[in-house]
Amino acid sequence: MLAIRAADWVPQVREAARRACLSHLARDPMAALTLLPIASRLRRRAHGEWLAATLGETLARTPEVLTAALVSPERLTRRAAYATGGLGPGRLKAGLRDADLPIRLSCAKALAGSEDPEVRQLLRTSGTAALRALAIRNRDDALAALTDRSSLVRAHAQLALRRGGEDPAVHYRKVPGADAVAGLGETGTDSDAPALLPFLGHERPGVRAETIRALRRLRCIPRTELVALLVADPAPRVARQAMLSLLGCAELIDERTLLDLLDGDRRHLAHRLLCARDTWTRVVVDLRLALDPAQPLRENALRDLRNWLTHQSARSYTSPGGTRAGELAQLVARAEPLLGARQVRHLRMFL
């Protein structure tokens, strides 16, 4: 309670509580371990910085309290201990293995430039991408990190090579197998797309998904192959990447193929592509789904239709034609209880 009152908005209460906190810490410095998590949370208050600063001073001048704080099970206590500064390399190296990401990052930054082989090894082999990125200090480090699984690390490696006047894509073209897929998509040109196409059939779903993403970055959309993956690939992430690539050419996909997918586990992907085909396909499909009480996509379709009516219909300057107009008229007539008279009148304006 004293800790909280030390950040009180009333000056008299605040000052009395601070004096009591100082007296308590003078008698028992180890009490700082209990107060540190509270102090961390109080910092956001207008007068909350005092307690954190006071406890930081206690840590800095009391080695036994600092030692206990560094191994505390409470992460906010450990963060405060590492934030005191002045820690030796041994303690900073221990921090690189801490379960708390902010602690690992602060220790890695404190060790920046260290030539200690153990430090460099800990950074290079860390499970945290930000730490592996900090391990990139020269050309050899950059070359080794070009095929890292993290886009953050790859970006640091690519930037390091560019700063040295090298094109990362040249190195990716020399990397055998699937390891080059992500990086080539990030740094290559459209002429690299043919080299990536075979990986659409790779045995690992992650490689297939990354290949689609890479081809999309290179503005290569092999529509036939992607539709086949959308329909039949067993991995959801591959199907999702296929859908994202196909959004820009959805009007070229056979509508029947997409409608058939509405009955399976790819229904959300099919709905997005159908809505991307053209305005009136979107409206008709939304109405069909919204009018079917048993349809899992009913609420999604209704939300999308209302969004179109509210925000986008005013910019629609076409009208449905042929059989689409007849079907839409029938659906609109059935939709009045669901949409209300006002929105139905809005839809009929386009017929």
Secondary structure by P-SEA (a helix, b strand, c coil): caaaaaacccaaaaaaaaaaaaaaaaacccccccaaaaaaaaccccccaaaaaaaaaaaaacaaaaaaaaacccaaaaaaaaacccccaaaaaaaaacccaaaaaaaaaaacccccaaaaaaaaacccaaaaaaacccaaaaaaacccccaaaaaaaaaaaaaacccaaaaaaacccccaaaaaaaccccccccccccccccccaaaaaaaaaaaaaacccaaaaaaaaacccccaaaaaaaaaaaccccccccaaaaaaaccccaaaaaaaaaaaccaaaaaaaaaaaaacccccaaaaaaaaaaaaaccccccccccccaaaaaaaaaaaaaacccccaaaaaaaaccc
